């Protein structure tokens, strides 16, 4: 997974809930660091269907984008804009006609009926490979593929629905079957498992049904009548429910009597990939939800299929009999098996094993928050002046904007300072009270994590003098995050009281780690973390070389004894994180943040500047307001300088 927190504007990434399961229907970003408007993005594709019915595959791809985007708060369907990626084996018998028919079905029929447009796209018309194996000519032809990306403005990023079921709420699960009971399995994953394609493909039979569906979901979500939402697509209803169960770490009682007309067709009912969704509805709102679908002419497609349970298993009941039971862990292991096997080959196999083994732990509480401090409404400012903070960056650094936003929120004047300004003498650090070294990939990290950046300072007389003078001043503070942390750790010779700081090397997993990880604030000298000691909370992580490497065991012990260890990764159940992925980089005892002896300089691999707002969190407890607990780190700096 790439960097899923970069910019600090990501409001909904792919990982859902306290157990961080990759099942989000759409990605959502914020427009700015102050408001709640944003943008949503989702994809749709049904390439296997094209083998049976090419125009149907195109219509279904657009339908899937719409059912995915329905999870976000979008004012109207016509706000959605599409990008079409067409791929076909031009010139191969039948493919040109299939392409023409699909373009017509999508561009001249479905999209106009829905009121949406496809202003951009691309194509690849060479999806055919021919070669000779000895004297035999061989050919591989890819079916027509239409990959649709959808984009839309979001009115309120806080209202995005996810597949995370909440079993503690008295509620029911309702299926919205836009196939109206046709249960066509052509091109489905089920058909492919049995080595078949199928004869009849699912389709968008009535665009008005899709329009009405989108409008109803938006209204119900705005009225807060829905708890969870997940579209039905690859794998059908069974997979949809399983993914919701994984996200909520709970169970589902699936009651077949209400909707399975013929028990011999149960496989079709469970695994067809017709358009639709599953929603979790509080019992008190069931009548209102049913009325909304009835009023839109969709009452026949709304089916009560069961309820969530706290027991972690999926149970199928028919009549008074329990026909099948699967545990959450066994289903999730099957669901994760392919990714796990790839991970074992590509990454550190021991780390892959540790992550896969965690699926079996039914007692894992997931991410959680335990705070030892209360959030202040505003920093205590005795003067009207805003201390100047140098937001320091170098080529390849990409985290300066969110860093500036966090300092601005805490009462600083954030100033963009590029290393070239210092090297040329255009700026001097004596004009600043705070220096914040940002995250990214300075010099591509080709000289080691943050080392090229550090060497540009150490081996330039003007820059070295500037930084050394700044760190010797007693009225300054410094923060290094991610790449900035790595860089400052290589400037130990210039920063007093940092002799036990580690060096940072490649993650034990051998991969870039982008996670929302649980950390504990330790007792340390850091003024940045003052009053936060003992708190446990998640934070964004995004690095490939974050493993703290000490000269020897004595150095780690020396850092601990001197109050230099400020932050460590912890397990969801408590205690230092030793195993992956709770410890995402393999640092000894999970240590990931350090302070100078006097507390003025703090470095850390995680990114607090990307999660200073509640809406930036991949998951957060209910009832939180605008500011997240991480804003306190920046407010502490402001108070220190007051």
C-alpha positions in Angstrom: 0.0 0.0 0.0 1.3 3.4 -0.9 1.4 6.5 1.3 -2.3 6.8 2.4 -1.9 9.8 4.7 0.2 12.1 2.5 -1.1 15.8 2.5 -3.0 15.4 5.7 -6.2 15.8 3.6 -7.1 12.1 3.4 -10.4 11.7 5.2 -11.3 8.1 4.1 -8.5 5.7 3.0 -9.0 2.1 2.1 -8.5 0.8 5.7 -11.7 0.6 7.7 -12.4 0.4 11.5 -10.3 -0.3 14.6 -9.0 -3.5 12.9 -8.0 -1.6 9.7 -9.5 -3.9 7.0 -9.1 -2.7 3.4 -12.8 -2.6 2.4 -13.7 1.0 1.9 -16.1 1.7 -1.0 -14.6 5.1 -1.9 -11.7 7.3 -1.2 -12.5 10.7 0.3 -10.2 13.7 0.7 -10.8 17.1 2.3 -10.7 20.3 0.3 -8.8 22.2 3.0 -7.5 22.0 6.6 -10.4 24.0 8.0 -13.7 23.0 6.4 -15.6 19.7 5.8 -16.1 19.8 2.0 -14.1 17.4 -0.1 -13.9 15.0 -3.0 -14.7 11.3 -3.4 -13.1 8.9 -5.8 -14.1 5.3 -6.7 -13.6 2.7 -9.5 -15.7 0.2 -11.3 -15.0 -2.6 -13.7 -16.7 -5.8 -14.9 -14.3 -7.1 -17.5 -15.3 -10.8 -17.2 -18.9 -9.9 -18.1 -17.7 -8.7 -21.5 -17.0 -12.3 -22.6 -20.8 -12.8 -22.5 -22.2 -9.3 -23.1 -19.8 -6.4 -23.8 -22.3 -3.5 -23.5 -23.6 -5.0 -20.2 -20.0 -5.0 -18.9 -19.7 -1.3 -19.6 -23.0 -0.5 -18.0 -22.1 -2.5 -14.9 -18.8 -0.8 -14.6 -20.6 2.6 -14.4 -23.1 1.1 -12.0 -20.4 -0.1 -9.7 -18.8 3.3 -9.5 -22.2 4.8 -8.5 -22.8 2.2 -5.8 -19.3 2.8 -4.5 -19.6 6.6 -4.5 -23.0 6.4 -2.8 -21.1 5.8 0.5 -20.1 9.5 0.4 -22.2 12.6 0.8 -22.7 13.9 -2.7 -25.4 16.5 -3.4 -26.7 14.9 -6.6 -25.9 12.2 -9.1 -25.1 14.7 -11.9 -22.1 16.0 -9.8 -20.2 12.8 -10.6 -17.7 13.0 -13.4 -16.2 9.8 -15.0 -12.9 8.9 -16.6 -13.1 5.9 -19.0 -10.1 3.7 -19.7 -10.9 1.5 -22.7 -8.9 -1.6 -23.6 -9.6 -3.8 -26.6 -8.0 -6.1 -29.1 -8.7 -4.0 -32.1 -8.9 -5.9 -35.3 -9.6 -9.3 -33.7 -12.9 -10.9 -35.0 -15.8 -9.5 -33.1 -13.9 -7.1 -30.9 -14.4 -4.0 -33.0 -18.1 -4.5 -33.0 -18.1 -5.2 -29.2 -16.2 -1.9 -28.6 -18.6 0.1 -30.8 -21.7 -1.4 -29.1 -20.2 -0.7 -25.6 -19.3 2.9 -26.4 -22.8 3.5 -27.8 -24.4 1.8 -24.7 -22.3 3.8 -22.3 -21.8 7.2 -24.0 -25.1 7.6 -25.9 -27.6 5.7 -23.7 -26.7 5.1 -20.1 -24.8 8.2 -19.1 -27.3 10.6 -20.7 -30.1 8.7 -18.9 -28.2 9.1 -15.6 -27.3 12.7 -16.3 -23.6 12.2 -15.9 -20.7 12.8 -18.3 -17.3 11.2 -19.3 -15.2 14.3 -20.0 -11.8 12.4 -20.0 -10.4 9.0 -20.6 -7.7 6.9 -22.5 -7.5 3.8 -24.5 -5.3 0.9 -25.4 -6.3 -0.9 -28.6 -3.5 -3.5 -28.6 -4.8 -6.1 -26.1 -3.7 -9.0 -28.2 -0.4 -11.0 -28.1 0.8 -13.4 -30.8 3.9 -15.5 -30.7 5.4 -18.7 -31.9 6.3 -21.7 -29.7 8.4 -23.8 -32.0 6.2 -24.3 -35.0 2.9 -23.5 -33.2 1.5 -20.1 -33.4 -0.2 -19.0 -30.1 -2.5 -16.1 -29.3 -3.8 -14.5 -26.2 -6.7 -12.0 -26.6 -7.9 -10.0 -23.6 -11.7 -9.3 -23.5 -13.0 -5.8 -23.9 -12.3 -3.9 -20.7 -13.8 -0.6 -19.5 -12.3 0.7 -16.3 -14.3 3.6 -14.9 -13.0 6.1 -12.4 -15.6 8.3 -10.8 -15.0 11.7 -9.0 -17.5 13.9 -7.2 -17.5 16.9 -4.8 -18.5 15.9 -1.2 -20.7 18.2 0.9 -19.6 16.8 4.2 -16.6 14.4 4.6 -17.7 13.5 8.1 -20.8 11.7 6.8 -18.9 9.0 4.8 -20.3 5.6 5.4 -18.1 2.5 5.7 -18.7 -1.2 5.8 -17.9 -1.4 9.6 -20.9 -3.1 11.3 -21.7 -1.9 14.8 -23.0 -5.0 16.6 -23.7 -3.1 19.8 -26.6 -1.2 18.2 -30.0 -2.8 17.9 -30.4 -3.0 14.1 -31.1 -5.0 11.0 -29.2 -5.7 7.8 -31.1 -4.8 4.6 -30.1 -5.9 1.1 -30.8 -3.6 -1.8 -31.1 -5.9 -4.8 -31.0 -3.7 -8.0 -31.2 -7.0 -10.0 -34.7 -7.5 -8.6 -34.2 -11.2 -8.0 -32.8 -12.1 -11.4 -29.6 -13.5 -9.7 -27.7 -13.7 -13.0 -24.2 -15.2 -12.3 -22.6 -14.8 -15.7 -19.0 -13.5 -15.4 -19.1 -13.8 -11.6 -16.3 -15.0 -9.4 -18.4 -18.0 -8.6 -18.6 -19.0 -12.2 -14.9 -18.6 -12.7 -14.1 -20.8 -9.6 -15.9 -23.6 -11.4 -14.1 -23.0 -14.7 -17.1 -21.5 -16.3 -18.2 -18.1 -17.7 -21.9 -18.3 -17.6 -24.7 -17.7 -20.1 -26.6 -14.7 -18.7 -24.8 -11.6 -17.4 -26.0 -9.1 -14.9 -26.9 -5.7 -16.3 -28.3 -2.2 -15.6 -31.9 -2.9 -16.7 -33.4 0.4 -15.7 -31.2 3.5 -15.2 -34.0 5.1 -13.2 -33.6 2.5 -10.5 -30.0 3.4 -10.2 -30.8 7.1 -10.0 -33.4 6.5 -7.3 -31.1 4.2 -5.3 -28.4 6.9 -5.2 -30.8 9.6 -4.1 -32.3 7.4 -1.4 -28.9 6.5 0.1 -27.9 10.1 0.2 -31.1 11.2 1.9 -31.0 8.4 4.5 -27.3 9.0 5.2 -27.9 12.8 5.7 -30.8 12.0 8.0 -28.4 9.7 10.0 -30.6 6.6 9.5 -27.8 4.4 8.4 -24.9 2.9 10.4 -23.0 1.0 7.8 -23.0 0.6 4.0 -21.2 -1.7 1.6 -21.9 -2.2 -2.1 -22.4 -5.6 -3.6 -19.9 -6.4 -6.3 -17.1 -9.0 -6.7 -18.0 -12.2 -4.8 -21.7 -11.2 -4.4 -23.7 -10.9 -1.2 -21.8 -13.5 0.8 -18.5 -11.6 0.2 -20.2 -8.3 1.0 -21.4 -9.6 4.4 -18.1 -11.3 5.2 -16.2 -8.0 4.6 -18.6 -6.1 6.8 -18.1 -8.7 9.5 -14.3 -8.4 9.2 -14.5 -4.6 9.5 -16.7 -4.8 12.6 -14.9 -7.9 14.1 -18.4 -9.3 14.8 -20.8 -11.8 13.5 -23.9 -12.0 11.3 -27.1 -14.0 11.6 -28.2 -14.4 7.9 -31.9 -15.3 7.8 -32.7 -17.0 4.5 -36.5 -17.4 4.9 -37.2 -13.8 4.0 -35.7 -13.9 0.5 -34.6 -17.4 -0.6 -37.6 -18.7 -2.6 -36.0 -22.0 -3.6 -33.3 -23.4 -1.3 -31.8 -25.2 -4.2 -30.8 -21.8 -5.7 -29.1 -20.5 -2.5 -25.7 -20.4 -4.2 -27.1 -18.0 -6.9 -28.7 -15.9 -4.2 -25.5 -15.6 -2.2 -22.9 -15.2 -5.0 -24.5 -13.4 -7.9 -22.9 -10.0 -8.6 -25.9 -7.9 -9.5 -25.7 -4.3 -8.5 -26.8 -3.5 -5.0 -25.7 -2.9 -1.5 -26.2 -3.9 2.1 -27.1 -1.3 4.8 -27.2 -1.6 8.6 -30.2 0.3 9.8 -31.1 1.0 13.5 -34.4 -0.7 14.4 -36.0 2.6 15.2 -35.5 3.8 11.6 -36.6 0.6 9.8 -40.1 1.9 8.9 -38.7 5.2 7.6 -36.1 3.4 5.4 -38.7 1.0 4.0 -41.0 4.0 3.3 -38.3 5.8 1.4 -37.7 2.8 -0.9 -41.4 2.3 -1.4 -41.9 5.9 -2.4 -39.2 5.6 -5.0 -40.6 2.5 -6.5 -37.8 0.3 -5.1 -39.8 -1.4 -2.3 -39.5 -4.8 -4.1 -35.7 -4.7 -4.1 -35.3 -4.0 -0.3 -35.0 -7.3 1.7 -34.4 -7.8 5.4 -31.7 -10.5 5.5 -30.7 -10.6 9.1 -28.8 -8.8 11.9 -25.4 -8.3 13.4 -24.2 -10.3 16.4 -21.4 -10.0 18.9 -20.4 -13.6 18.3 -17.7 -13.7 15.6 -19.3 -16.1 13.2 -21.5 -16.0 10.1 -24.6 -18.1 10.6 -27.1 -19.1 7.9 -30.5 -20.1 9.1 -33.4 -21.6 7.0 -36.6 -22.0 8.9 -35.8 -23.0 12.4 -32.6 -24.8 11.4 -29.0 -23.5 11.3 -27.8 -24.7 7.9 -24.2 -23.4 8.0 -21.8 -21.6 10.4 -18.4 -20.1 9.6 -16.2 -18.3 12.1 -15.0 -14.8 11.3 -11.4 -15.9 11.5 -11.7 -18.8 9.1 -13.5 -16.7 6.5 -11.0 -13.8 6.9 -8.0 -16.1 6.6 -9.5 -17.5 3.3 -10.2 -14.0 2.1 -6.6 -12.9 3.0 -4.8 -16.1 1.8 -3.8 -14.9 -1.7 -2.4 -11.6 -0.4 -0.6 -13.4 2.4 1.1 -15.8 0.1 2.3 -12.9 -2.2 3.5 -11.0 0.9 5.5 -14.0 2.0 7.4 -14.1 -1.3 7.8 -10.4 -1.8 8.4 -9.2 1.8 10.0 -10.6 5.0 8.2 -13.9 5.4 8.4 -13.8 9.1 6.5 -10.4 9.2 3.9 -11.8 6.8 3.4 -14.8 9.1 3.0 -12.5 12.1 0.4 -10.3 10.4 -1.6 -13.3 9.1 -1.6 -15.0 12.5 -3.3 -12.0 14.1 -6.5 -12.7 12.2 -7.2 -15.6 14.6 -7.2 -13.5 17.7 -10.9 -12.9 18.6 -9.9 -10.9 21.6 -8.0 -8.3 19.7 -9.7 -5.0 20.8 -8.4 -3.1 17.7 -7.2 0.4 17.7 -8.2 2.3 20.9 -7.6 5.6 22.6 -6.6 6.3 26.2 -5.8 9.9 27.0 -4.2 11.3 30.2 -5.0 14.9 29.2 -7.9 17.0 28.1 -8.0 18.9 24.8 -7.7 22.7 25.2 -10.0 24.8 23.1 -7.2 27.1 22.2 -3.6 27.7 23.0 -2.8 30.1 25.8 -1.4 33.2 24.1 -0.2 36.1 26.2 0.6 38.4 23.3 -0.8 39.1 19.9 2.4 37.9 18.2 2.6 34.5 16.5 6.0 32.9 16.9 7.7 32.2 13.6 8.1 28.5 12.7 10.5 27.5 9.8 8.8 24.7 7.9 12.0 23.2 6.5 12.1 21.2 3.3 14.6 19.8 0.8 14.1 18.4 -2.7 12.0 15.2 -2.4 10.2 16.4 0.8 6.5 16.3 0.5 5.0 16.8 4.0 5.5 20.6 4.3 1.9 21.7 3.7 0.3 19.6 6.4 3.1 20.6 8.8 2.5 24.2 8.1 -1.3 23.7 8.7 -0.7 22.1 12.1 1.5 24.9 13.3 -0.9 27.5 12.0 -3.7 25.9 13.9 -1.6 26.0 17.1 -0.9 29.7 16.8 2.3 30.0 14.9 3.3 31.9 11.8 4.4 29.0 9.5 7.0 30.1 7.0 8.1 27.9 4.0 11.9 27.5 4.2 13.7 25.6 1.5 17.2 24.3 2.1 18.4 26.2 -1.1 17.4 29.4 0.7 19.8 28.6 3.6 22.6 27.3 1.4 22.5 30.5 -0.7 22.2 32.8 2.3 18.7 34.1 1.4 17.3 33.0 4.7 18.8 32.7 8.2 17.5 30.6 11.1 18.0 33.4 13.7 14.6 34.8 12.5 12.8 31.7 13.8 11.8 30.3 17.2 10.9 26.9 15.8 12.3 24.6 13.2 10.2 21.8 11.8 11.9 19.3 9.5 9.3 17.6 7.3 8.7 14.1 5.9 9.3 12.8 2.4 12.2 11.4 0.5 15.0 13.9 0.4 17.4 13.1 -2.4 15.4 10.0 -3.0 17.1 8.5 0.2 19.7 7.2 -2.2 22.4 8.0 0.4 20.4 6.5 3.2 17.4 7.7 5.2 17.8 11.5 5.5 21.5 11.3 5.1 21.8 13.3 1.9 19.8 16.1 3.5 22.0 15.9 6.6 25.2 15.9 4.6 24.1 19.0 2.7 24.2 20.8 6.1 27.2 19.2 7.6 29.4 19.8 4.6 28.3 23.3 3.8 30.0 25.9 6.1 27.1 28.4 5.9 24.4 25.9 6.6 26.4 24.1 9.3 26.9 27.4 11.1 23.2 28.3 10.8 22.0 25.0 12.3 24.6 24.8 15.0 23.7 28.3 16.2 20.0 27.6 16.1 20.4 24.4 18.3 22.6 26.2 20.8 20.1 28.9 21.4 18.0 28.3 24.5 14.9 30.0 23.2 14.3 27.6 20.3 12.4 24.4 19.6 12.8 21.8 16.9 10.7 18.9 15.6 11.8 16.3 13.1 9.1 14.0 11.5 9.8 11.0 9.3 12.4 12.1 6.8 13.0 15.1 9.0 13.5 12.7 12.0 16.1 10.7 10.0 17.9 13.9 9.0 18.1 15.3 12.5 19.3 12.0 13.8 22.3 12.5 11.5 23.0 15.9 13.0 23.7 14.6 16.5 27.1 16.4 16.4 25.2 19.7 16.2 22.4 19.1 18.7 23.4 19.1 22.3 22.2 16.2 24.5 21.4 13.7 21.7 24.4 11.4 22.0 22.2 8.3 22.5 19.9 8.9 19.5 19.7 6.1 17.0 20.3 5.9 13.3 17.3 4.8 11.1 17.5 1.9 8.6 15.3 -0.2 6.4 12.1 -1.6 7.9 12.3 -5.2 9.0 9.3 -6.0 6.7 11.5 -4.8 3.7 8.6 -2.7 2.5 7.3 0.9 2.8 4.8 0.9 5.6 1.8 3.1 5.4 -0.3 2.4 8.5 -2.4 3.9 11.3 -0.4 2.6 14.2 -1.0 2.7 18.0 1.6 4.6 20.0 2.2 5.4 23.7 3.7 8.7 24.9 6.4 7.8 27.4 7.8 9.8 30.3 10.5 11.9 28.7 12.2 15.3 28.7 10.3 16.4 25.6 8.4 19.8 25.9 6.5 18.9 22.8 4.8 15.9 24.6 4.6 17.5 28.1 1.4 16.5 29.9 0.6 13.7 27.3 2.7 11.0 29.1 0.8 7.7 29.4 -1.6 8.5 26.6 -2.2 5.8 24.0 -3.5 6.8 20.5 -3.1 6.0 16.9 -1.0 8.0 14.5 -0.2 8.0 10.8 2.9 6.1 9.8 4.5 6.3 6.3 8.1 5.2 5.9 10.4 2.6 4.4 13.4 3.2 6.7 12.0 3.7 10.2 13.8 1.0 12.2 15.8 2.6 15.0 19.3 1.1 15.0 21.5 1.9 18.1 25.2 1.5 18.3 24.7 -1.2 21.0 22.4 -2.2 23.8 24.0 0.3 26.1 23.0 3.2 23.8 19.3 2.2 24.0 19.6 1.9 27.8 21.4 5.2 27.9 18.6 6.9 25.9 16.0 5.5 28.2 17.9 6.5 31.4 18.4 10.0 30.1 14.7 10.5 29.4 15.3 10.6 25.6 12.8 7.9 24.6 9.5 9.7 24.1 7.3 7.5 22.0 6.9 3.8 21.3 4.6 1.5 19.3 2.2 -0.6 21.5 -0.1 -3.5 21.0 -3.9 -3.0 20.9 -4.0 -4.9 24.2 -1.3 -2.8 25.7 2.5 -3.3 26.2 5.4 -2.5 23.8 4.9 -3.8 20.3 7.5 -6.3 19.3 5.7 -8.2 16.5 4.6 -6.9 13.1 2.5 -5.0 12.1 1.9 -3.4 15.5 5.6 -2.6 15.3 5.7 -1.6 11.6 9.4 -1.3 11.3 11.0 -3.7 13.7 12.5 -1.1 16.1 13.7 -2.6 19.4 11.0 -2.4 22.1 8.9 -0.5 19.5 10.7 2.8 20.2 9.9 5.5 17.6 10.3 9.0 19.1 13.2 10.7 20.9 14.0 13.9 22.7 17.2 15.8 23.5 18.2 15.9 27.1 16.7 19.4 27.6 13.5 18.5 25.8 13.7 21.3 23.2 14.3 19.0 20.2 12.1 16.0 19.5 12.2 13.6 16.6 9.7 10.9 15.6 9.0 8.6 12.7 5.2 8.9 12.8 3.3 11.9 11.4 1.3 13.8 14.0 0.9 16.7 11.6 -1.2 14.5 9.3 -3.7 13.7 12.1 -4.2 16.9 14.1 -7.9 17.0 12.9 -10.4 14.3 13.8 -11.5 13.9 10.2 -7.9 13.0 9.2 -8.1 9.8 11.3 -8.7 6.5 9.5 -10.7 5.5 12.6 -11.7 7.5 15.7 -14.0 7.1 18.7 -17.5 8.4 18.4 -18.4 11.9 19.5 -15.1 13.7 18.8 -15.0 17.3 17.7 -12.8 19.2 15.3 -9.4 18.7 17.0 -7.7 15.4 17.6 -5.4 14.8 20.5 -2.3 15.3 18.4 -3.0 19.0 18.1 -1.8 19.1 21.8 1.8 18.4 20.6 1.8 21.7 18.6 0.0 23.6 21.3 2.6 22.5 23.8 5.3 24.1 21.6 3.3 27.3 21.5 2.8 27.4 25.2 6.5 26.8 25.8 7.4 29.9 23.8 4.7 32.1 25.5 
